[in-house]
Amino acid sequence: MFTLAEVASLNDIQPTYRILKPWWDVFMDYLAVVMLMVAIFAGTMQLTKDQVVCLPVLQSTVNTKPQPGTSGKADFTTVETTTGQGEVTSMGTVSFGSAPTVTPDVLLSRATSSQYQPTESGQELKKEQKDSSGRKTNLDFQQYVFINQMCYHLALPWYSKYFPYLVLIHTIILIVSSNFWFKYPKTCSKIEHFVSILGKCFESPWTTKALSETACEDSEENKQRLTGAQSLPKYVSTSSDEGSPSASTPMITKSGFKFSADKPMIEVPSVTILDKKDGEQAKALFEKVRKFRAHVEDSDLIYKLYVGQTVIKTVKFIFILCYTANFVNTISFEHICNPKVEHLIGYTQFECTHNMAYMLKKLLISYISLICVYGFICLYTLFWLFRIPLKEYSFEKVREESSFSDIPDVKNDFAFLLHMVDQYDQLYSKRFGVFLSEVSENKLREISLNHEWTFEKLRQHVSRNAQDKQELHLFMLSGVPDAVFDLTDLDVLKLELIPEAKIPAKISQMTNLQELHLCHCPAKVEQTAFSFLRDHLRCLHVKFTDVAEIPAWVYLLKNLRELYLIGNLNSENNKMIGLESLRELRHLKILHVKSNLTKIPPNITDVAPHLTKLVIHNDGTKLVVLNSLKKMTNVAELELQNCELERIPHAIFSLSNLQELDLKSNSIRTIEEIISFQHLKRLTCLKLWHNKIVNIPSSITHIKNLESLYLSNNKLESLPAAVFSLQKLRCLDVSYNSIASIPVEIGLLQNLQHFHITGNKVDVLPKQLFKCVKLRTLSLGQNCITSIPDKVSQLLQLTHLELKGNCLDRLPATLGQCQLLRKSGLVVEDHLFDALPSEVKEVLNQDTSIPFANGI
């Protein structure tokens, strides 16, 4: 048997779940407790006091006349009774004197006496009956007990006997139905998570600060309207309409939280300052709310389960009311009992009384009243469930009362839970909405970011780059700290993986800023900031995954000199690249595109009149269409790297101003078209390295002005004499081929300064090589050279000599006569260097202060 506490525990829920209990659920819970008490009270009364008292119904009076054939003498009769096991037991001998014969209605013997004494005469019997207050039934105590038990089970209606238990069962079912959605695992986990997040959002310091800030802004705006807008300093862009971004330009909108071009910027008081712990907790809450919303909005299981349990309670109410009302009149104080045990008692009918009848009837009426109230509340709940769409929730009122106009509407189970919370207290959903706002989240990130990245900390991260410029690189931050724009002497700013980057008007303080890097950072700018960047920015690097990440204002920077685009620009997206806006880049000189192009976007021709350098680095995608190159007549440097080119594109031969051509990492096998380069009078540098070129045609002699020729990492086996007819050649790189010998004609290159033949099969160095007295760099490593001629001393300007990886036994002592050669510029095995004479090593170990050039 269960205790009352155990039954009552079915109605218990966690205190935190109370916010999901509207008034009707609370009222029904109390009604269920009252019904439970009714059941317990009725059951207790029934177990302790319930009983039935029965008396036989005398259908005829006792005969006072002797029956015919009987004498006045007492007769003794033995009465036998049958036990429950079918045994016959002698009850003794009963003697009857002159008493009259008893009718079948009268008990024949007394079970308490083993032997009955003869009765008195008929006259005495009449006198005794006349004097007594009632009629004698001649039944002893055990027979009354027996008949009372029989009639309790036979005469009483079943509802009178089981009423407390039925009420208890029905109440338990109603209690379980009311709280099942809190217990079912698939809904309990979501509800528990929701209540936990809701409580943290309600108590979060950020919620209070955000709402307080909103109230502060509202009061400031009201004050502004009263005192006049002209009394407050406005921070509005003063740029002209020329070059202004269109409406679609991704700039900071005027409806933003803080950045506005129409409203004055309000300095928020100290309420916006959060300590680090509160800020981290608030950021964690934003992430939890985002994930919970994505998880819960996918289904409506909680809503369906709540509707289902409400329908079950309503059906249960109708069922209880229908069958219970029929049994109200069956509960009666008096009952007629026909136990059919005449052979044991001597009577066929008994009249019984039920002492708990009145109490049970009152309890039943009370129970029916309670269940009616319960049922009407269930009907109201169903009306509320279907009156409005509870699977949609709008924060419109919250948006109107606060500055967080971007709070989204929610749906499904998320919406239903918020509707339930509103029945408890609407303040919960209002404070919860703060954590659904992206504006609020961005504001929190901004405050936390500024609190963490102070001016002193940013100053520590400033470094000098290779160009000796002050550079600041910010990586994976939630935004751009305000203190960045106080670094007025900064030259280069790199923003990488900062998705919510905003560039305010304060950037106009950075007068030295000329180079900006946006790596996966679709930055938004204010109007004033855009005007400053448009006039002052000279170099811009944009790295992206999708073309949509390129900010539209990039194409409006009229004074931009260099633009680097690195990202996915395949043929399907070429038409969407937005390069049609390049026509605004009137001073663009260098365009660098690192992507996977299959054709050169025709819109690049918009900058053709002033473009001097075009670089296209593909990822191995074959570049097919190059007709747009013909229009770039002013291009001086052209790089087409890793474009899977098999021949030199003919469009290149139309670039009359071309000075440098780089076709690195392609699939070029033959360069017979090189004869057409004779029309490119200004071509001085030709880079055909990392290809599959087998031989060099003699027509290369037509490139009279060629000064640098790079043919490394090809498949050359020899160098034709035609190469050495290029008298202006200052740099020749044929490293990592299969060249077996250096032609003696190399001595003709009197202007040669850099000669690289590393990684070939050269075994002998011709003496004519040392006639190139202007050589500064000589790379002979990884060959089969066995000796170095003493004439190496003729290379008085030599600063770099690579000999490592050959078959040398010794180094010539004449190396000491190379006045500019030092040990740092001598790449050779240690044992060969150690074998040099001490005076030579001493010369090579000396420092030199003589300036010299290291390259062209």
ChimeraX attribute file (.defattr): number of C-alpha atoms within 10 A of each C-alpha:
attribute: neighborCount
match mode: 1-to-1
recipient: residues
	/A:1	3
	/A:2	6
	/A:3	8
	/A:4	11
	/A:5	8
	/A:6	9
	/A:7	16
	/A:8	15
	/A:9	10
	/A:10	15
	/A:11	18
	/A:12	11
	/A:13	12
	/A:14	8
	/A:15	7
	/A:16	11
	/A:17	15
	/A:18	14
	/A:19	19
	/A:20	20
	/A:21	16
	/A:22	17
	/A:23	12
	/A:24	15
	/A:25	19
	/A:26	13
	/A:27	15
	/A:28	21
	/A:29	20
	/A:30	14
	/A:31	19
	/A:32	25
	/A:33	18
	/A:34	15
	/A:35	23
	/A:36	24
	/A:37	17
	/A:38	20
	/A:39	24
	/A:40	18
	/A:41	14
	/A:42	23
	/A:43	19
	/A:44	13
	/A:45	15
	/A:46	18
	/A:47	10
	/A:48	8
	/A:49	10
	/A:50	16
	/A:51	15
	/A:52	23
	/A:53	19
	/A:54	24
	/A:55	18
	/A:56	22
	/A:57	16
	/A:58	16
	/A:59	11
	/A:60	10
	/A:61	11
	/A:62	16
	/A:63	13
	/A:64	15
	/A:65	12
	/A:66	15
	/A:67	12
	/A:68	8
	/A:69	5
	/A:70	14
	/A:71	14
	/A:72	12
	/A:73	12
	/A:74	16
	/A:75	16
	/A:76	16
	/A:77	13
	/A:78	13
	/A:79	16
	/A:80	13
	/A:81	14
	/A:82	12
	/A:83	10
	/A:84	7
	/A:85	6
	/A:86	8
	/A:87	10
	/A:88	12
	/A:89	11
	/A:90	12
	/A:91	18
	/A:92	18
	/A:93	18
	/A:94	22
	/A:95	19
	/A:96	21
	/A:97	20
	/A:98	19
	/A:99	26
	/A:100	21
	/A:101	18
	/A:102	16
	/A:103	13
	/A:104	14
	/A:105	20
	/A:106	21
	/A:107	19
	/A:108	17
	/A:109	23
	/A:110	17
	/A:111	18
	/A:112	12
	/A:113	12
	/A:114	13
	/A:115	16
	/A:116	18
	/A:117	14
	/A:118	16
	/A:119	16
	/A:120	12
	/A:121	15
	/A:122	17
	/A:123	10
	/A:124	12
	/A:125	15
	/A:126	12
	/A:127	10
	/A:128	11
	/A:129	12
	/A:130	11
	/A:131	9
	/A:132	9
	/A:133	8
	/A:134	8
	/A:135	10
	/A:136	12
	/A:137	15
	/A:138	13
	/A:139	20
	/A:140	14
	/A:141	10
	/A:142	11
	/A:143	14
	/A:144	16
	/A:145	13
	/A:146	12
	/A:147	24
	/A:148	23
	/A:149	15
	/A:150	18
	/A:151	22
	/A:152	22
	/A:153	14
	/A:154	15
	/A:155	21
	/A:156	23
	/A:157	15
	/A:158	14
	/A:159	16
	/A:160	20
	/A:161	18
	/A:162	13
	/A:163	20
	/A:164	23
	/A:165	15
	/A:166	14
	/A:167	22
	/A:168	21
	/A:169	13
	/A:170	18
	/A:171	23
	/A:172	20
	/A:173	16
	/A:174	24
	/A:175	24
	/A:176	17
	/A:177	20
	/A:178	22
	/A:179	19
	/A:180	17
	/A:181	21
	/A:182	21
	/A:183	13
	/A:184	12
	/A:185	11
	/A:186	12
	/A:187	20
	/A:188	15
	/A:189	12
	/A:190	19
	/A:191	22
	/A:192	15
	/A:193	14
	/A:194	21
	/A:195	18
	/A:196	13
	/A:197	18
	/A:198	22
	/A:199	15
	/A:200	16
	/A:201	25
	/A:202	18
	/A:203	13
	/A:204	18
	/A:205	17
	/A:206	26
	/A:207	21
	/A:208	17
	/A:209	17
	/A:210	21
	/A:211	19
	/A:212	15
	/A:213	19
	/A:214	18
	/A:215	15
	/A:216	17
	/A:217	19
	/A:218	15
	/A:219	12
	/A:220	15
	/A:221	16
	/A:222	12
	/A:223	12
	/A:224	15
	/A:225	11
	/A:226	9
	/A:227	11
	/A:228	10
	/A:229	14
	/A:230	9
	/A:231	8
	/A:232	13
	/A:233	11
	/A:234	14
	/A:235	16
	/A:236	16
	/A:237	16
	/A:238	9
	/A:239	15
	/A:240	8
	/A:241	8
	/A:242	8
	/A:243	16
	/A:244	16
	/A:245	18
	/A:246	11
	/A:247	8
	/A:248	8
	/A:249	16
	/A:250	17
	/A:251	21
	/A:252	20
	/A:253	17
	/A:254	13
	/A:255	15
	/A:256	14
	/A:257	18
	/A:258	19
	/A:259	21
	/A:260	18
	/A:261	20
	/A:262	12
	/A:263	17
	/A:264	17
	/A:265	16
	/A:266	15
	/A:267	11
	/A:268	14
	/A:269	9
	/A:270	9
	/A:271	14
	/A:272	18
	/A:273	17
	/A:274	18
	/A:275	13
	/A:276	13
	/A:277	9
	/A:278	15
	/A:279	21
	/A:280	15
	/A:281	16
	/A:282	23
	/A:283	19
	/A:284	12
	/A:285	20
	/A:286	22
	/A:287	15
	/A:288	16
	/A:289	21
	/A:290	13
	/A:291	11
	/A:292	16
	/A:293	18
	/A:294	12
	/A:295	13
	/A:296	22
	/A:297	16
	/A:298	12
	/A:299	15
	/A:300	17
	/A:301	15
	/A:302	23
	/A:303	20
	/A:304	14
	/A:305	16
	/A:306	19
	/A:307	16
	/A:308	14
	/A:309	18
	/A:310	22
	/A:311	17
	/A:312	17
	/A:313	22
	/A:314	21
	/A:315	14
	/A:316	18
	/A:317	22
	/A:318	15
	/A:319	11
	/A:320	18
	/A:321	17
	/A:322	11
	/A:323	10
	/A:324	16
	/A:325	13
	/A:326	9
	/A:327	16
	/A:328	17
	/A:329	8
	/A:330	15
	/A:331	22
	/A:332	18
	/A:333	15
	/A:334	17
	/A:335	20
	/A:336	18
	/A:337	24
	/A:338	17
	/A:339	18
	/A:340	13
	/A:341	13
	/A:342	14
	/A:343	12
	/A:344	14
	/A:345	22
	/A:346	20
	/A:347	23
	/A:348	18
	/A:349	20
	/A:350	20
	/A:351	16
	/A:352	23
	/A:353	21
	/A:354	20
	/A:355	16
	/A:356	20
	/A:357	19
	/A:358	13
	/A:359	12
	/A:360	22
	/A:361	20
	/A:362	12
	/A:363	19
	/A:364	24
	/A:365	14
	/A:366	14
	/A:367	21
	/A:368	19
	/A:369	13
	/A:370	16
	/A:371	22
	/A:372	16
	/A:373	16
	/A:374	24
	/A:375	21
	/A:376	13
	/A:377	19
	/A:378	22
	/A:379	17
	/A:380	12
	/A:381	19
	/A:382	15
	/A:383	11
	/A:384	12
	/A:385	17
	/A:386	10
	/A:387	9
	/A:388	9
	/A:389	13
	/A:390	20
	/A:391	20
	/A:392	16
	/A:393	19
	/A:394	15
	/A:395	17
	/A:396	13
	/A:397	9
	/A:398	18
	/A:399	18
	/A:400	10
	/A:401	14
	/A:402	18
	/A:403	22
	/A:404	23
	/A:405	19
	/A:406	19
	/A:407	20
	/A:408	16
	/A:409	14
	/A:410	19
	/A:411	22
	/A:412	21
	/A:413	27
	/A:414	28
	/A:415	23
	/A:416	23
	/A:417	24
	/A:418	27
	/A:419	21
	/A:420	17
	/A:421	22
	/A:422	17
	/A:423	14
	/A:424	16
	/A:425	14
	/A:426	14
	/A:427	13
	/A:428	18
	/A:429	20
	/A:430	21
	/A:431	22
	/A:432	21
	/A:433	22
	/A:434	26
	/A:435	24
	/A:436	23
	/A:437	18
	/A:438	17
	/A:439	19
	/A:440	24
	/A:441	19
	/A:442	16
	/A:443	17
	/A:444	24
	/A:445	22
	/A:446	18
	/A:447	19
	/A:448	23
	/A:449	20
	/A:450	18
	/A:451	17
	/A:452	14
	/A:453	16
	/A:454	14
	/A:455	16
	/A:456	9
	/A:457	11
	/A:458	18
	/A:459	16
	/A:460	9
	/A:461	11
	/A:462	18
	/A:463	14
	/A:464	12
	/A:465	12
	/A:466	7
	/A:467	7
	/A:468	9
	/A:469	15
	/A:470	17
	/A:471	21
	/A:472	23
	/A:473	14
	/A:474	18
	/A:475	14
	/A:476	12
	/A:477	16
	/A:478	17
	/A:479	26
	/A:480	24
	/A:481	25
	/A:482	21
	/A:483	18
	/A:484	21
	/A:485	19
	/A:486	17
	/A:487	20
	/A:488	14
	/A:489	15
	/A:490	22
	/A:491	20
	/A:492	22
	/A:493	20
	/A:494	17
	/A:495	24
	/A:496	20
	/A:497	19
	/A:498	20
	/A:499	19
	/A:500	17
	/A:501	20
	/A:502	21
	/A:503	23
	/A:504	20
	/A:505	21
	/A:506	17
	/A:507	22
	/A:508	19
	/A:509	15
	/A:510	18
	/A:511	15
	/A:512	16
	/A:513	23
	/A:514	19
	/A:515	22
	/A:516	20
	/A:517	18
	/A:518	23
	/A:519	24
	/A:520	21
	/A:521	24
	/A:522	24
	/A:523	25
	/A:524	22
	/A:525	24
	/A:526	24
	/A:527	23
	/A:528	21
	/A:529	21
	/A:530	28
	/A:531	24
	/A:532	21
	/A:533	25
	/A:534	22
	/A:535	13
	/A:536	20
	/A:537	21
	/A:538	20
	/A:539	19
	/A:540	22
	/A:541	17
	/A:542	23
	/A:543	23
	/A:544	20
	/A:545	13
	/A:546	13
	/A:547	19
	/A:548	12
	/A:549	18
	/A:550	24
	/A:551	19
	/A:552	20
	/A:553	22
	/A:554	22
	/A:555	21
	/A:556	24
	/A:557	27
	/A:558	21
	/A:559	18
	/A:560	26
	/A:561	21
	/A:562	20
	/A:563	20
	/A:564	17
	/A:565	21
	/A:566	22
	/A:567	20
	/A:568	20
	/A:569	24
	/A:570	16
	/A:571	15
	/A:572	10
	/A:573	13
	/A:574	19
	/A:575	14
	/A:576	12
	/A:577	19
	/A:578	16
	/A:579	19
	/A:580	17
	/A:581	18
	/A:582	19
	/A:583	18
	/A:584	19
	/A:585	22
	/A:586	19
	/A:587	18
	/A:588	25
	/A:589	20
	/A:590	21
	/A:591	18
	/A:592	17
	/A:593	22
	/A:594	18
	/A:595	18
	/A:596	22
	/A:597	26
	/A:598	20
	/A:599	17
	/A:600	19
	/A:601	20
	/A:602	17
	/A:603	18
	/A:604	20
	/A:605	20
	/A:606	19
	/A:607	24
	/A:608	23
	/A:609	16
	/A:610	19
	/A:611	24
	/A:612	21
	/A:613	22
	/A:614	20
	/A:615	17
	/A:616	23
	/A:617	21
	/A:618	23
	/A:619	15
	/A:620	17
	/A:621	17
	/A:622	18
	/A:623	19
	/A:624	14
	/A:625	15
	/A:626	16
	/A:627	15
	/A:628	16
	/A:629	24
	/A:630	16
	/A:631	18
	/A:632	26
	/A:633	18
	/A:634	17
	/A:635	23
	/A:636	19
	/A:637	20
	/A:638	20
	/A:639	17
	/A:640	20
	/A:641	22
	/A:642	22
	/A:643	23
	/A:644	21
	/A:645	22
	/A:646	15
	/A:647	15
	/A:648	18
	/A:649	15
	/A:650	14
	/A:651	15
	/A:652	20
	/A:653	19
	/A:654	17
	/A:655	24
	/A:656	19
	/A:657	18
	/A:658	25
	/A:659	21
	/A:660	19
	/A:661	18
	/A:662	17
	/A:663	26
	/A:664	24
	/A:665	22
	/A:666	23
	/A:667	18
	/A:668	21
	/A:669	17
	/A:670	17
	/A:671	18
	/A:672	15
	/A:673	15
	/A:674	18
	/A:675	16
	/A:676	16
	/A:677	21
	/A:678	17
	/A:679	15
	/A:680	19
	/A:681	16
	/A:682	19
	/A:683	24
	/A:684	20
	/A:685	21
	/A:686	18
	/A:687	17
	/A:688	24
	/A:689	23
	/A:690	21
	/A:691	23
	/A:692	19
	/A:693	21
	/A:694	17
	/A:695	17
	/A:696	20
	/A:697	17
	/A:698	15
	/A:699	17
	/A:700	23
	/A:701	19
	/A:702	18
	/A:703	24
	/A:704	19
	/A:705	19
	/A:706	23
	/A:707	20
	/A:708	22
	/A:709	19
	/A:710	19
	/A:711	26
	/A:712	24
	/A:713	21
	/A:714	22
	/A:715	19
	/A:716	21
	/A:717	17
	/A:718	17
	/A:719	19
	/A:720	16
	/A:721	16
	/A:722	15
	/A:723	21
	/A:724	22
	/A:725	19
	/A:726	23
	/A:727	17
	/A:728	18
	/A:729	23
	/A:730	23
	/A:731	22
	/A:732	21
	/A:733	19
	/A:734	24
	/A:735	24
	/A:736	22
	/A:737	21
	/A:738	20
	/A:739	20
	/A:740	17
	/A:741	16
	/A:742	19
	/A:743	16
	/A:744	14
	/A:745	17
	/A:746	21
	/A:747	18
	/A:748	17
	/A:749	25
	/A:750	19
	/A:751	18
	/A:752	26
	/A:753	22
	/A:754	23
	/A:755	20
	/A:756	20
	/A:757	25
	/A:758	24
	/A:759	22
	/A:760	21
	/A:761	20
	/A:762	21
	/A:763	16
	/A:764	16
	/A:765	18
	/A:766	17
	/A:767	15
	/A:768	16
	/A:769	22
	/A:770	19
	/A:771	19
	/A:772	20
	/A:773	20
	/A:774	19
	/A:775	26
	/A:776	23
	/A:777	22
	/A:778	19
	/A:779	19
	/A:780	24
	/A:781	22
	/A:782	20
	/A:783	23
	/A:784	18
	/A:785	19
	/A:786	15
	/A:787	16
	/A:788	18
	/A:789	16
	/A:790	14
	/A:791	15
	/A:792	21
	/A:793	19
	/A:794	19
	/A:795	24
	/A:796	17
	/A:797	19
	/A:798	24
	/A:799	22
	/A:800	20
	/A:801	21
	/A:802	19
	/A:803	21
	/A:804	19
	/A:805	17
	/A:806	21
	/A:807	14
	/A:808	16
	/A:809	13
	/A:810	15
	/A:811	19
	/A:812	19
	/A:813	17
	/A:814	15
	/A:815	26
	/A:816	20
	/A:817	16
	/A:818	18
	/A:819	18
	/A:820	23
	/A:821	25
	/A:822	22
	/A:823	18
	/A:824	12
	/A:825	15
	/A:826	17
	/A:827	17
	/A:828	18
	/A:829	13
	/A:830	9
	/A:831	10
	/A:832	14
	/A:833	18
	/A:834	12
	/A:835	14
	/A:836	18
	/A:837	13
	/A:838	12
	/A:839	11
	/A:840	16
	/A:841	18
	/A:842	13
	/A:843	18
	/A:844	23
	/A:845	13
	/A:846	12
	/A:847	12
	/A:848	11
	/A:849	7
	/A:850	7
	/A:851	7
	/A:852	10
	/A:853	8
	/A:854	11
	/A:855	10
	/A:856	9
